[in-house]
Amino acid sequence: MLNAHGIVTLGADLVEACVLALYAEQTAERPVRAAPLGGARPLPAAEIEEYARTLNSPGLFRKCWDFMLDKGG
């Protein structure tokens, strides 16, 4: 995070960098949406490790990229 400037993401290619930016935006938005419902609960460490392992996939990045293009952005 850059103070008053947003975020910077890096990836192996444009698709990965853009999808990581989308992931960051969605991750930041979730606690805000959860607050009126009693707040977000932290994930167990094992789930965090699994997500870190399984979500870092070029195929998944491409799938997300294609979905966002089809959706209009």
Stockholm file with secondary structure:
# STOCKHOLM 1.0

chainA/1-73         MLNAHGIVTLGADLVEACVLALYAEQTAERPVRAAPLGGARPLPAAEIEEYARTLNSPGLFRKCWDFMLDKGG
#=GR chainA/1-73 SS CBTTTBCCCCCSSHHHHHHHHHHHHHHHHHHHHHGGGTCCCCCCHHHHHHHHHHSCCHHHHHHHHHHHHHHTC
#=GC SS_cons        CBTTTBCCCCCSSHHHHHHHHHHHHHHHHHHHHHGGGTCCCCCCHHHHHHHHHHSCCHHHHHHHHHHHHHHTC
//
